[in-house]
Amino acid sequence: MTNIFDLDRLCAIDKEAAWKEAYEEELHKLDESFRLVTLLEYEAITRNQEDARLEELQKQHFALFSDPRFAQVLGKWEQLLADGTWKRRLKVLQNAAREKEIENHPTVAALKNKLQTHLTNQKFTHQGESYPFSSVQSHLMANADRDLRKALFDQVNHAAVEMEEEFRALIKARNELARQKGYPTYHRYLFEGIMQLDFELYRAEGFQMMEATRAISREWSQRFQEKWGYAGTQYYDAFYAALNFLEIPRSLFPQDRIKEALHFTCRHFGLEPERMPLQIELLDIPFGGMMNAIATDDLRIVLKKQDGFSRYGVALHELGHALYEFFSAQQPPELFRFKNIIGHEAMAEIVMTIASQKEWLRDFLGMEEAVLAQTAEAEHLFSLTLTKFYFYQSMVEHVLYENPDGDLQAMADRMFQEIFGGDSVGLHPAAEMMFLAYPVYVQDYIYADGVRDMIREHFAISGLYGQAEVFAAIRNVFMEPSEAQTWQEKVEKLCGKRFSLQAFAQFLAKEKSF
């Protein structure tokens, strides 16, 4: 363990100057270990290259973060030091350790890895054709064959039932470790203890937002029925309908111009993309894209090789993540590497607004007026659908940890029907990859869009393109400080009022356009 962080050394020092010097040296080693972990994870996903060093480093991180002396020594010096920046640095590192500790526990990690491997290795068949699990989401989103979508959805749920008991074991293992830390469930440990959010307030605001969108949702359901004959909202229809109703030709958004689109956008804001430490790759991956901050001088974006309007949206979303990392590179390692997810997603979402701005589409792609009108409507429809899915998932996940012995399929069914209406079957929780790999995470996207729309409302803009002064304000107030301040503090400073989901709810309900 001493090769990534010498805890004995820090515990033995009682002089402030000497402790700070030793801490900086040990922190540098720890940051290097996370740099290597991030690089190995990136290569595992993009190159399918497994490296034994990854598991060994994860074990070392767990051993360090679960050692009670780690929290004790950081907590002690957080109290003793008078400097506010030092206090914040130590608090952020402690929170990062607490967040990762349970997920890195050997029991949890083993169960999670086994379930993820089992799920990703699943193959399904329909009319003699074979479909790997990794392709199912793409078919649910883009395949016009409704019988195929339903068959794949049903088979995924059947496969999840076979995994159900091991999935329950994972939920219970997380809960037990959370109870050892004084929380009744793992969900509360993360939501309230780590993220310091109010779940009851989130649930209340979320259902108010769902209620506010009832009218516009009914309008869309009627239009779907008129076009395709869909009666009610079925899980396997929802994403397909949202992405394909307006029939925007994919060829208008060619994959071979995506990298150019990101460079064009960077130059618009006065940046020189060729001089930035940013690598952009388009690969055949089973998801839309991701951004990895391996180090301050090594930022990487990987995107799915595919034409289409939604591909450009994902690309700009990932650029938002990269810009946040780029502008915060001067911060100390803890404040750079361990960013709050809500703040990170908020920056990605505000940059993503550019993809549906008429001015950007005209300037970069030479888009015609008829298509411009469709892209704005498509962006709103997809945002509405995706938000309802995120809220549905977040409600299912909460109930899951409160009652891990309950009927898991019934939990999903009830919540899907409450949020989407009708009598559709939900996705079995054991098949939700987010619940396995990124627990208690999906609500962060809703918070992030709440931040995005507070910014759009405050500055009276539809997006960042053509808004150099707004971009500069976001860069100065939100991006550059990174975790030196909480995301709530930065939102209040930027927008002049405390965070709420009100502006986002008004956007989804079409009560307000920015």
C-alpha positions as CSV (number, residue, x, y, z in Angstrom):
1,M,0.0,0.0,0.0
2,T,2.9,2.4,0.6
3,N,3.6,2.6,-3.1
4,I,0.4,4.7,-3.6
5,F,0.1,6.5,-0.3
6,D,2.2,6.2,2.9
7,L,-0.5,6.5,5.6
8,D,2.0,5.6,8.4
9,R,4.1,8.7,7.4
10,L,1.2,11.1,7.7
11,C,0.0,9.6,11.0
12,A,3.4,10.1,12.5
13,I,3.8,13.9,11.8
14,D,2.3,16.5,14.2
15,K,3.9,19.7,12.8
16,E,1.7,21.6,10.3
17,A,4.4,22.6,7.8
18,A,5.9,19.1,7.7
19,W,2.5,17.5,7.5
20,K,1.5,19.6,4.6
21,E,4.8,18.9,2.7
22,A,4.4,15.1,3.3
23,Y,0.7,15.2,2.3
24,E,1.5,16.9,-1.0
25,E,4.1,14.2,-1.8
26,E,1.8,11.3,-0.9
27,L,-1.1,13.0,-2.7
28,H,1.0,13.1,-5.8
29,K,1.6,9.4,-5.6
30,L,-2.1,8.7,-5.0
31,D,-3.1,10.9,-8.0
32,E,-0.6,9.0,-10.2
33,S,-2.3,5.8,-9.2
34,F,-5.7,7.2,-10.2
35,R,-4.2,8.4,-13.5
36,L,-3.1,4.8,-14.2
37,V,-6.5,3.4,-13.2
38,T,-8.4,5.8,-15.4
39,L,-6.0,5.0,-18.3
40,L,-6.4,1.2,-17.8
41,E,-10.2,1.6,-17.6
42,Y,-10.3,3.6,-20.8
43,E,-8.2,1.0,-22.6
44,A,-10.4,-1.8,-21.2
45,I,-13.5,-0.2,-22.6
46,T,-12.1,1.1,-25.9
47,R,-9.5,-1.6,-26.8
48,N,-10.9,-4.5,-24.8
49,Q,-7.5,-4.8,-23.2
50,E,-7.5,-6.2,-19.7
51,D,-4.6,-5.4,-17.4
52,A,-3.9,-7.1,-14.1
53,R,-2.6,-3.8,-12.7
54,L,-6.1,-2.4,-12.7
55,E,-7.5,-5.0,-10.2
56,E,-4.3,-4.6,-8.0
57,L,-4.7,-0.8,-7.9
58,Q,-8.4,-1.1,-7.0
59,K,-7.5,-3.4,-4.2
60,Q,-4.9,-0.9,-2.9
61,H,-7.4,1.9,-3.1
62,F,-9.9,-0.1,-1.1
63,A,-7.3,-1.0,1.5
64,L,-6.3,2.7,1.9
65,F,-9.8,4.1,1.9
66,S,-11.2,1.5,4.3
67,D,-8.3,2.0,6.8
68,P,-9.9,4.0,9.7
69,R,-6.7,5.9,10.1
70,F,-7.2,7.5,6.6
71,A,-10.4,9.3,7.7
72,Q,-9.0,10.0,11.1
73,V,-5.9,11.7,10.0
74,L,-7.6,13.7,7.2
75,G,-10.4,14.7,9.5
76,K,-8.0,15.7,12.3
77,W,-6.1,18.1,10.0
78,E,-9.3,19.4,8.4
79,Q,-10.2,20.6,11.8
80,L,-6.7,21.9,12.8
81,L,-5.9,23.8,9.6
82,A,-7.2,27.4,9.4
83,D,-6.9,27.8,5.7
84,G,-10.2,27.4,3.9
85,T,-8.7,25.9,0.7
86,W,-6.9,23.2,2.7
87,K,-10.1,22.4,4.6
88,R,-12.0,22.0,1.4
89,R,-9.2,19.9,-0.2
90,L,-9.2,17.4,2.7
91,K,-13.0,17.3,2.8
92,V,-13.3,16.5,-0.9
93,L,-10.7,13.7,-0.6
94,Q,-12.5,12.2,2.4
95,N,-15.8,12.3,0.5
96,A,-14.2,10.6,-2.5
97,A,-12.8,7.9,-0.3
98,R,-16.2,7.3,1.4
99,E,-18.0,7.1,-1.9
100,K,-15.6,4.6,-3.4
101,E,-15.1,2.5,-0.2
102,I,-18.2,0.4,-0.4
103,E,-18.0,-0.2,-4.2
104,N,-14.4,-1.3,-3.8
105,H,-15.2,-3.8,-1.0
106,P,-14.2,-7.3,-2.2
107,T,-17.7,-8.7,-1.7
108,V,-19.4,-6.0,-3.5
109,A,-16.8,-5.8,-6.3
110,A,-17.0,-9.6,-6.9
111,L,-20.8,-9.7,-7.1
112,K,-20.9,-6.6,-9.3
113,N,-18.3,-7.9,-11.7
114,K,-19.9,-11.3,-11.9
115,L,-23.4,-9.8,-12.7
116,Q,-22.0,-7.3,-15.2
117,T,-20.0,-10.1,-17.0
118,H,-23.1,-12.4,-17.0
119,L,-25.3,-9.7,-18.4
120,T,-22.9,-8.4,-21.1
121,N,-22.3,-12.0,-22.3
122,Q,-26.0,-12.6,-22.9
123,K,-27.2,-13.3,-26.4
124,F,-30.8,-13.2,-27.6
125,T,-32.4,-14.6,-30.7
126,H,-35.3,-13.6,-32.9
127,Q,-36.4,-15.2,-36.1
128,G,-33.0,-17.0,-36.4
129,E,-30.9,-13.9,-35.8
130,S,-28.6,-13.5,-32.8
131,Y,-28.3,-10.2,-30.8
132,P,-25.7,-9.6,-28.1
133,F,-26.8,-7.7,-25.0
134,S,-24.7,-4.7,-26.0
135,S,-26.8,-4.2,-29.1
136,V,-30.2,-4.3,-27.3
137,Q,-30.3,-0.6,-26.4
138,S,-29.5,0.4,-30.0
139,H,-32.3,-1.7,-31.3
140,L,-34.8,-0.2,-28.7
141,M,-33.8,3.2,-29.8
142,A,-33.5,2.9,-33.6
143,N,-35.0,-0.4,-35.0
144,A,-38.4,0.1,-36.7
145,D,-39.3,-3.6,-36.2
146,R,-41.6,-3.4,-33.2
147,D,-41.8,-7.2,-32.9
148,L,-38.0,-7.4,-32.6
149,R,-37.9,-4.6,-30.0
150,K,-40.6,-6.4,-27.9
151,A,-38.8,-9.8,-28.3
152,L,-35.5,-8.4,-27.2
153,F,-37.1,-6.6,-24.3
154,D,-38.9,-9.7,-23.1
155,Q,-35.8,-11.8,-23.4
156,V,-33.7,-9.3,-21.4
157,N,-36.3,-9.4,-18.6
158,H,-36.3,-13.2,-18.7
159,A,-32.5,-13.3,-18.4
160,A,-32.7,-10.8,-15.5
161,V,-35.0,-13.2,-13.5
162,E,-32.3,-15.8,-13.7
163,M,-29.8,-13.3,-12.1
164,E,-32.3,-12.1,-9.5
165,E,-30.9,-13.8,-6.4
166,E,-27.4,-12.7,-7.0
167,F,-28.6,-9.2,-7.7
168,R,-30.5,-9.2,-4.4
169,A,-27.2,-10.4,-2.8
170,L,-25.4,-7.3,-4.2
171,I,-28.1,-4.9,-3.0
172,K,-28.1,-6.5,0.5
173,A,-24.3,-6.4,0.6
174,R,-24.3,-2.7,-0.1
175,N,-27.0,-2.1,2.4
176,E,-25.1,-4.1,5.1
177,L,-21.9,-2.1,4.6
178,A,-23.9,1.2,4.7
179,R,-25.6,0.1,8.0
180,Q,-22.1,-0.4,9.5
181,K,-21.6,3.3,8.8
182,G,-24.8,4.3,10.5
183,Y,-27.2,4.5,7.5
184,P,-30.3,2.3,7.1
185,T,-29.7,1.7,3.4
186,Y,-26.9,2.2,0.8
187,H,-29.2,4.5,-1.1
188,R,-29.4,6.9,1.9
189,Y,-25.7,6.5,2.5
190,L,-24.9,7.9,-1.0
191,F,-27.9,10.2,-1.6
192,E,-27.9,11.9,1.8
193,G,-24.5,11.0,3.4
194,I,-22.1,11.5,0.4
195,M,-24.0,13.8,-1.9
196,Q,-25.8,15.6,1.0
197,L,-29.0,15.8,-0.9
198,D,-32.6,15.7,0.3
199,F,-34.3,12.7,-1.2
200,E,-37.8,13.6,0.0
201,L,-37.5,17.0,-1.6
202,Y,-36.2,15.4,-4.8
203,R,-39.1,13.0,-4.9
204,A,-41.6,15.8,-4.3
205,E,-40.1,18.1,-7.0
206,G,-39.7,15.2,-9.4
207,F,-43.4,14.1,-9.2
208,Q,-44.5,17.7,-9.5
209,M,-42.4,17.9,-12.7
210,M,-44.0,14.7,-14.0
211,E,-47.4,16.1,-13.2
212,A,-46.6,19.3,-15.1
213,T,-45.6,17.3,-18.2
214,R,-48.9,15.2,-18.3
215,A,-50.5,17.4,-20.9
216,I,-47.5,17.5,-23.3
217,S,-47.0,13.8,-22.8
218,R,-50.6,13.0,-23.7
219,E,-50.2,15.1,-26.9
220,W,-47.2,13.1,-27.9
221,S,-48.9,9.8,-27.1
222,Q,-51.7,10.8,-29.4
223,R,-49.4,11.7,-32.2
224,F,-47.5,8.4,-31.8
225,Q,-50.8,6.5,-31.9
226,E,-51.8,8.4,-35.1
227,K,-48.5,7.6,-36.8
228,W,-47.9,4.0,-35.6
229,G,-51.0,2.8,-33.9
230,Y,-49.4,2.6,-30.5
231,A,-52.0,2.3,-27.7
232,G,-50.4,3.5,-24.5
233,T,-46.6,3.7,-23.8
234,Q,-44.7,0.5,-23.8
235,Y,-41.2,0.4,-22.5
236,Y,-39.8,-0.9,-25.8
237,D,-41.6,1.8,-27.8
238,A,-40.7,4.9,-25.7
239,F,-37.1,5.6,-26.9
240,Y,-37.9,4.6,-30.5
241,A,-40.8,7.0,-30.7
242,A,-38.9,9.8,-29.2
243,L,-35.9,9.4,-31.5
244,N,-37.7,8.6,-34.8
245,F,-41.1,10.4,-34.8
246,L,-39.7,13.4,-36.6
247,E,-37.6,11.4,-39.1
248,I,-34.6,13.7,-39.3
249,P,-32.3,12.1,-41.9
250,R,-29.2,10.7,-40.3
251,S,-27.2,11.5,-43.4
252,L,-27.5,15.2,-42.6
253,F,-25.4,14.5,-39.5
254,P,-22.4,12.5,-40.9
255,Q,-20.1,10.8,-38.4
256,D,-17.0,11.8,-40.4
257,R,-17.7,15.5,-39.4
258,I,-18.2,15.0,-35.6
259,K,-14.6,15.6,-34.7
260,E,-14.6,18.7,-36.9
261,A,-17.8,19.8,-35.2
262,L,-16.1,19.8,-31.8
263,H,-13.0,21.6,-33.1
264,F,-15.4,24.2,-34.7
265,T,-17.1,24.8,-31.4
266,C,-13.9,25.1,-29.5
267,R,-12.6,27.7,-31.9
268,H,-15.9,29.6,-31.6
269,F,-15.0,30.2,-27.9
270,G,-11.5,31.3,-28.7
271,L,-9.8,28.0,-28.0
272,E,-7.2,26.2,-30.2
273,P,-8.3,22.6,-30.2
274,E,-5.0,21.4,-31.7
275,R,-3.1,22.9,-28.8
276,M,-5.5,21.4,-26.1
277,P,-4.6,18.1,-24.4
278,L,-7.7,16.6,-26.0
279,Q,-7.9,13.3,-28.0
280,I,-11.1,12.5,-29.8
281,E,-11.8,9.0,-31.2
282,L,-14.8,7.5,-33.0
283,L,-15.0,3.8,-32.4
284,D,-17.5,0.9,-32.7
285,I,-18.6,1.0,-29.0
286,P,-21.9,-0.3,-27.5
287,F,-22.7,3.2,-26.0
288,G,-22.9,6.7,-27.1
289,G,-19.7,8.1,-25.8
290,M,-17.6,9.0,-22.8
291,M,-14.9,11.4,-21.6
292,N,-12.0,10.3,-19.5
293,A,-9.8,12.8,-17.6
294,I,-6.7,10.6,-17.3
295,A,-4.6,13.6,-16.3
296,T,-4.7,17.4,-16.6
297,D,-2.6,17.0,-19.8
298,D,-4.5,13.9,-21.1
299,L,-8.2,14.3,-21.8
300,R,-9.9,11.7,-24.0
301,I,-13.3,11.6,-25.7
302,V,-14.5,8.4,-27.4
303,L,-17.7,8.4,-29.4
304,K,-19.8,5.9,-31.2
305,K,-19.2,5.8,-35.0
306,Q,-22.7,6.5,-36.3
307,D,-24.5,9.2,-38.3
308,G,-27.4,11.1,-36.8
309,F,-28.5,14.2,-34.9
310,S,-28.3,12.4,-31.5
311,R,-24.7,11.5,-32.2
312,Y,-23.8,15.2,-32.4
313,G,-25.7,15.9,-29.2
314,V,-23.6,13.2,-27.4
315,A,-20.4,14.6,-28.9
316,L,-21.1,18.1,-27.6
317,H,-22.1,16.7,-24.2
318,E,-18.7,14.9,-23.9
319,L,-17.0,18.1,-25.0
320,G,-18.7,19.9,-22.1
321,H,-17.1,17.3,-19.7
322,A,-13.7,17.9,-21.4
323,L,-14.0,21.7,-21.1
324,Y,-14.8,21.5,-17.4
325,E,-11.6,19.3,-16.9
326,F,-9.5,21.6,-19.1
327,F,-10.4,24.8,-17.4
328,S,-10.0,23.3,-13.9
329,A,-6.5,21.9,-14.5
330,Q,-4.8,24.5,-12.3
331,Q,-6.6,23.2,-9.2
332,P,-4.9,20.9,-6.6
333,P,-5.2,17.2,-7.4
334,E,-8.2,16.5,-5.1
335,L,-10.2,19.4,-6.5
336,F,-9.4,18.4,-10.1
337,R,-9.9,14.7,-10.0
338,F,-12.8,14.2,-7.6
339,K,-15.4,16.5,-9.1
340,N,-19.0,16.2,-8.1
341,I,-21.0,14.4,-10.7
342,I,-23.9,16.8,-10.7
343,G,-21.6,19.8,-11.5
344,H,-19.9,17.7,-14.1
345,E,-23.1,16.7,-15.9
346,A,-24.4,20.2,-15.7
347,M,-21.4,21.5,-17.6
348,A,-21.9,18.7,-20.2
349,E,-25.6,19.6,-20.6
350,I,-25.1,23.3,-21.0
351,V,-22.6,22.7,-23.8
352,M,-24.8,20.1,-25.3
353,T,-27.5,22.8,-25.9
354,I,-25.4,23.9,-28.9
355,A,-26.3,20.8,-30.9
356,S,-29.9,22.0,-31.3
357,Q,-29.2,25.8,-31.7
358,K,-30.3,27.0,-35.1
359,E,-27.3,29.3,-35.5
360,W,-24.8,26.5,-34.9
361,L,-26.6,24.2,-37.3
362,R,-26.7,26.8,-40.0
363,D,-23.1,27.9,-39.5
364,F,-21.5,24.5,-39.2
365,L,-23.8,22.2,-41.2
366,G,-25.6,24.6,-43.5
367,M,-28.9,23.3,-42.3
368,E,-32.1,24.3,-44.0
369,E,-35.0,26.0,-42.1
370,A,-37.4,23.0,-42.4
371,V,-34.8,20.7,-40.6
372,L,-34.0,23.4,-38.0
373,A,-37.6,23.5,-36.8
374,Q,-37.5,19.7,-36.5
375,T,-34.3,19.6,-34.5
376,A,-35.6,21.9,-31.9
377,E,-38.8,19.8,-31.5
378,A,-36.7,16.6,-31.5
379,E,-34.5,17.9,-28.8
380,H,-37.4,18.7,-26.5
381,L,-39.2,15.4,-27.1
382,F,-36.0,13.4,-26.4
383,S,-35.3,15.5,-23.3
384,L,-38.8,14.9,-22.0
385,T,-38.6,11.1,-22.6
386,L,-35.1,10.7,-21.2
387,T,-36.0,12.7,-18.0
388,K,-39.1,10.5,-17.4
389,F,-36.8,7.4,-17.8
390,Y,-34.3,8.9,-15.4
391,F,-36.9,9.7,-12.8
392,Y,-38.5,6.2,-13.2
393,Q,-35.1,4.6,-12.7
394,S,-34.3,6.7,-9.6
395,M,-37.6,5.9,-8.0
396,V,-37.2,2.1,-8.7
397,E,-33.7,2.2,-7.3
398,H,-34.8,3.9,-4.1
399,V,-37.5,1.2,-3.5
400,L,-35.0,-1.5,-4.3
401,Y,-32.7,-0.6,-1.4
402,E,-35.7,0.0,0.9
403,N,-37.1,-3.5,0.2
404,P,-34.5,-5.8,-1.4
405,D,-36.7,-8.9,-0.7
406,G,-39.7,-7.5,-2.6
407,D,-41.0,-8.4,-6.0
408,L,-38.4,-6.7,-8.3
409,Q,-40.4,-6.9,-11.5
410,A,-43.5,-5.6,-9.8
411,M,-41.5,-2.6,-8.4
412,A,-40.4,-1.7,-11.9
413,D,-43.9,-2.2,-13.4
414,R,-45.7,0.0,-10.8
415,M,-43.2,2.8,-11.2
416,F,-43.2,2.7,-15.0
417,Q,-47.0,2.8,-15.0
418,E,-47.1,5.7,-12.5
419,I,-44.7,7.8,-14.5
420,F,-45.5,6.9,-18.1
421,G,-49.1,5.8,-17.7
422,G,-50.8,2.7,-19.2
423,D,-50.1,-0.9,-18.1
424,S,-46.6,-1.5,-19.6
425,V,-44.1,-3.9,-18.0
426,G,-40.9,-2.2,-16.8
427,L,-37.3,-3.3,-17.2
428,H,-36.3,-5.8,-14.5
429,P,-33.9,-4.0,-12.1
430,A,-31.3,-6.8,-12.4
431,A,-31.0,-5.8,-16.1
432,E,-30.4,-2.1,-15.4
433,M,-26.6,-1.8,-16.0
434,M,-26.7,1.6,-14.2
435,F,-27.8,-0.1,-11.0
436,L,-24.9,-2.5,-11.3
437,A,-22.1,-0.2,-12.4
438,Y,-23.1,3.2,-11.3
439,P,-25.5,2.9,-8.3
440,V,-27.6,5.9,-7.1
441,Y,-26.4,7.9,-10.1
442,V,-29.3,8.5,-12.5
443,Q,-30.9,11.3,-10.5
444,D,-27.7,13.3,-11.1
445,Y,-28.8,13.9,-14.7
446,I,-32.0,15.5,-13.5
447,Y,-30.2,17.7,-11.1
448,A,-27.8,18.6,-13.9
449,D,-30.5,19.6,-16.3
450,G,-32.0,21.7,-13.4
451,V,-28.7,23.6,-13.3
452,R,-28.6,23.9,-17.1
453,D,-32.1,25.5,-17.2
454,M,-31.4,27.8,-14.3
455,I,-28.5,29.1,-16.3
456,R,-30.6,29.4,-19.5
457,E,-33.4,31.1,-17.6
458,H,-31.0,33.6,-15.8
459,F,-29.2,34.6,-18.9
460,A,-32.2,34.3,-21.2
461,I,-30.4,32.1,-23.7
462,S,-31.4,28.9,-25.6
463,G,-27.8,27.7,-25.7
464,L,-24.1,28.7,-25.4
465,Y,-23.4,29.2,-29.1
466,G,-23.0,32.9,-29.9
467,Q,-22.9,33.7,-26.1
468,A,-19.3,34.5,-25.4
469,E,-20.0,36.5,-22.3
470,V,-22.2,33.8,-20.8
471,F,-19.6,31.2,-21.6
472,A,-16.9,33.3,-19.9
473,A,-19.1,33.6,-16.8
474,I,-19.7,29.9,-16.6
475,R,-16.0,29.3,-17.1
476,N,-15.0,31.7,-14.4
477,V,-17.7,31.0,-11.8
478,F,-18.3,27.2,-12.4
479,M,-15.5,25.5,-14.3
480,E,-12.3,27.0,-13.1
481,P,-13.1,26.7,-9.3
482,S,-13.9,23.0,-9.8
483,E,-14.5,21.6,-6.3
484,A,-13.1,24.6,-4.4
485,Q,-16.8,25.4,-4.0
486,T,-19.9,23.1,-4.0
487,W,-22.0,23.0,-7.1
488,Q,-24.9,24.5,-5.1
489,E,-22.7,27.5,-4.1
490,K,-21.6,28.0,-7.7
491,V,-25.1,27.9,-9.1
492,E,-26.3,30.5,-6.6
493,K,-23.3,32.7,-7.4
494,L,-23.9,32.4,-11.1
495,C,-27.7,32.6,-11.2
496,G,-28.4,34.7,-8.1
497,K,-30.7,32.2,-6.4
498,R,-30.7,28.8,-4.8
499,F,-31.0,25.7,-6.9
500,S,-34.5,24.3,-7.8
501,L,-36.0,22.2,-10.6
502,Q,-38.6,24.8,-11.4
503,A,-37.0,26.1,-14.6
504,F,-36.4,22.6,-15.9
505,A,-40.0,21.6,-15.2
506,Q,-41.2,24.7,-17.1
507,F,-39.0,23.8,-20.0
508,L,-40.3,20.2,-20.1
509,A,-43.9,21.3,-19.8
510,K,-43.3,23.8,-22.6
511,E,-44.4,26.6,-20.3
512,K,-41.1,28.4,-21.0
513,S,-38.7,28.3,-23.8
514,F,-35.2,29.8,-23.4
